[in-house]
Structure formats: structure tokens, C-alpha cells
């Protein structure tokens, strides 16, 4: 059985290490780009073709020395690499200086993602929402944090939205038409700091949460880095044949998770 985009439905992602029941996810439309089974050509929007060749991304936030020494919040910068450690994208935050100091991790932001030719190929946007972020209230649009993924800039390909949850953090990945595709669920207790020497895993599943199709992991960065900086390391894993639009939207989820749970301002030398 195939979806309306010509992709098999209910595939088992054994290559990514996850078995269990078939995962039901809906690929985005990429027939127009000549995706698999359609005679070759581009796979996905311009700038995202490389994502068709990988099943894992490494997101390394760069250490901001000035921020570490002064506790003055600066724009975040990230290197996005493949599993071999080769940089494929670079991401940098654009936000208001006053918002960074006063609103901290709750600030609105724009993440510009550029390729190695310094061409912007993706853009992640989050608007500031006052009193938003509580999982108990995330069922209301005004109280749910959300990021928008554009690729190319001006063309929305997906959203990541905070979902209602009384305990563990949950998010929903949606396509450009706001059709729900996948679910993300984090650990019941997110531990941040030098004593938390283990990885924090956010599992990506089908909407019924019966089969895992990917994972976003915040990695332990080491004692010194965790103590003195807010520079976090993430890995994003997904099936090789997943639509590049969904892969890109999973990348957008990294920035939402990072700001919500791992971007808290250091105080008292912590």
C-alpha cells in the first residue's frame, strides 16, 4: 500500500535500529522534485537534497566565550554535521538583545541555517508568547510554544508544536497544512547540569506512540562544558528514506527543545 505521494505506508525502519509495529507516518509531497520512484532529479526543496543521503545529524552549539565569562546572553550559533563529523550546515540565531537578557530562554527568535556556500537554505522561527510553555496549558494555541520551518525561505514546510502533557514533554510534528505527522516525547524528568551525566532522549514516534521512527538526543557534553557554558550537543536520527521535509522539521525541533529545556541562564557561577 502506498500513500498519496507514492511512498510505502507502514514501513519498518530496521536500518535505523528500530523494529516493532510498522510506523505510520505521512511523507510530504515531493513528486514535483522527482523523488525516489519518479525518475530522479532533486529530492526536496533546493538546499535540502543532502538530507536525502543521511540518517543522522549532529548539532553542536558553539561555545560563546564572552557569554561564559560575563553571563551576558549572546546569539546562539550551531554547527550541523553528518555522522562523520563533516559540517554540512551552519545555524545562527537572530533575536533582540533586550529579549535575550530579559526573557532568556522564552524569547522569540529566528534561526538562519546556511549551507557551506553561506546561502540560507532553511529558517526556523519562534514567536514570543507570554506565559507559554507549560505542558498543562499547551492544549490552547496561545499557551503552546511552536516553531515554523521554512525551506527555502518564505516556503513553510512544517511546524513543531508543543502538545498537552501533564508530565513528560511532548511535541507534534506537522506538515505545511498543519496535518499531524509524528509525535515527540521526552523523559519524565529532564535533568540539566553537571550532575546529569547521561543523555536526555526525546523519542520520535507515530501519532499513536506505538512505534519509534527516530530520536532527538541531548548529549552529555562533559564536566567543563556543562559547568561553564550553555553550549549543548544534540543528535537527530531518522530513517534514511524519510521525506527531507520531515527530516528538516525534526531539525527544527532541536532548537525548540534546546531553548525550552537547556538554555537557562547561568547564575552564581553555575
N, C-alpha and C positions, 0 to 999 in steps of 0.2 A: 504494500500500500504506500502511495506517495502523497505528499502534501500538495497544496495548490501551487507550490513553487517548484515542484518536480523533485523534491528531496524525500528520501525514505523517512517514514514516520515510525517511531518506536525502535530506533537503533540501539544496539548495545555498544557501549563505548569501552570495549575491552582494551583497546590500545592505550587508553588513558588510565587504566588500572581500576576502573570502577565497573563492577558487574551488577548483579541484582536485576530487578524487573526492568523492562525496557523504559527508557526515559522519553516522555512525550514532550517535545519542545518544537516550536514552530519557527523554522528559519525565516529570515526576512527575504523580501523579493530581490533576487539578483539575477534573474534571467536576462535582464536588459544589458548586463555586463558580460554575458557569455560565460557563466559559471560552469561548474562540472556538469557534463552531460549535454552542454549546449554549444559545443563546437569551439571551446577555448575562449581566448580573449581575456579581458580584465575580470578579476573576481572581486566584486565590491567596488565602492566608490574610489576614485583616484586617491592614492596615498595609503590605502588600506590593503593593497594587494599583498603586501608582505605577510599580513596576518594569516593569509590562507596557508602559509608554509610552516606555521609554528603551532605548538600545543601548550606553550608556556611562555609567560613574560615575567621578567624580573623588574621591579620598580624600586629604585634606590633613591631615597631623598638625600640630597646633598647637605653636608654639614655647613651651617652658616656660622662662621667664627664670631662675627660681630654679635649675633643673637646669643650665642653661647656665653660670651663674656659679659654682655650688658643686660640680657633678658629683654631687649627691645625686639619686638616681633618684626621680622622681615618677610618678604615674599618667599614662598617655598619654591624650591627647584628640584626637579627629579630627572634621573637618567632612567630610560626604559630600555632594557636589554633583552636579548634572546637567551636561551638556556646555556649558550657557550660564553656568555658574558660580553657579547658584542653589542654596542649601542645601536639601536635602531630608531629611537625617537628621543626627543628631549622635551620636557614639560616645565613650564614656569607659570607661577601664579601672578595674576594681576588683581589687586584689591586696594581699597582705600587705606591709607596709613592710619587714620584715626580709628577706622573699624578694626584694624588688626590689633591696636593697643587696647581698645575699649571693649570690643566684642569677642576677641580671642577666637576660639575655635568655632564660634557661632556666626562668624562674619560671612557675608556673601563674597563670592569670588568668581573669577574666570581663570581657567587653566588652559593655556595655549600649548598645544602639542605640535611640535615641528619635526620634520624628518632631518636626515643628515645634511640636506641641502638648505636647511633653515627655512623651508617652506612650511607654513602652517597647514596641517592636514586634518587636525581634529581640534575641537574646542569643547571644553566641559564648563558648564555654567551652573552656579547655585545662587539663588536669590536669598537675601537676608529675610528671615522670618522671626519676628519677635515671639519669644516664649514657645518656640517649636523645638522638637527633638525628643519629647517624652513618648515612649512606646505606647503608654496607656491612651494617649490622645491622638496617636498617628492615624486613626481612622478618619479624622477630619482633615481636609486638604490644607486648611490654614495652619495646622499643627504638625504636619508631616514634612520632613526635610526631603528635598528632591534635587537631583542633578539632571541636566539635559546634555546629551551628547550630539554634537554636530560633526558631520563629515561628508563632503567638505564643509567649510564654514558657511553657515546660512541654510544648510540642509540637515534637519533633525533626523537622526536615525534611531534614537532610543532614549529612554528615561530610566533612572533608578530612583525608586520612591520608597521611603520608609513605610513599613507596614505596621499595623496594630499588633502589639505583642505585650502581654502582661509581664514577661520575664526576659527571655533571650532576645537580642536584637534581630529584627527581621526586615528584609527589604524585598521589593519586587522589581524584576527587570521587565520593562515594557518596550514594545516597538514604537515606531513613529506615530502609529494610530492609537497609541495607548492600550493596545491589546497585551494582556499579561502573558509573558513567555516563561519566566523562570522565577524561582524563589531563592533567597539567600537567608541563611540562618547562622548566627554567630554563637559563641559559647554563652552559657548562662551567666557566667561571671567573667567579665573582661578585666584582666589584671594588667596594670601598667606600672612600670618602674623597674628598679634594679633587682628586686627580689623575684620578679616574674621571669624566670629563666627558660620558659618554654614558649613555643609558638602559639599564636592565637588563630584558630581556624574558623573560617566562615564558609560553610558548605553551600554549594550551588546545586539545587535540585529541581526536579519538575514541580509543577504547581501543587501536586498532591503530596510533595515531600516524601515520595516513596522510592525515588531513585536518584542517586547523585550523578551529576553530569560535569561537575567542575569544583573548583575550590579557590578561595582567596585566603592567603595566609600572611599574617603579620609575623615576621621572623624576629627572634631574639637577636639583637644587634651587638651584643657584647656589653660588658660591665661599663666601660668608659663611655661608650656612645650613648647608652641608656641613661647614665648618670648626668652627663654634661649637656646633652643635646636632645632635640626632638626629631632628629633625622631617623626615619623609620625605613625598614626594608620589607617589601611585600613580594610574594609570588602569586601569579594568576595562572591557573591551569584550566584547560578546556579541551574538548575533543578537537582533533586536527581538522575534521570536516565540518565543524560548526560554521555557520554563516559569519563572515567577517564583521557584519554589523552587530551581531550579538557579542562577539569577542570584544569589539571596541567598547560596547556598552558595559561589559564586565570590567574593562579597564577603568571606565568612569566610576564604577562602584568603589574602586580602590581609593579614589580621592575623597568620596563621601565618607567612607569608613575611617580613613585616616583623620579627617577633620573632626569627626564626631567623637572618636574614642582615643586617639593617640596624639592630638595636637594641643593638649592642655598646657597652658603657660607654666614654665618652671618657676618655683618660688623658693626662697630660703636656701638657694644653692643646690636644690634637688635637680 
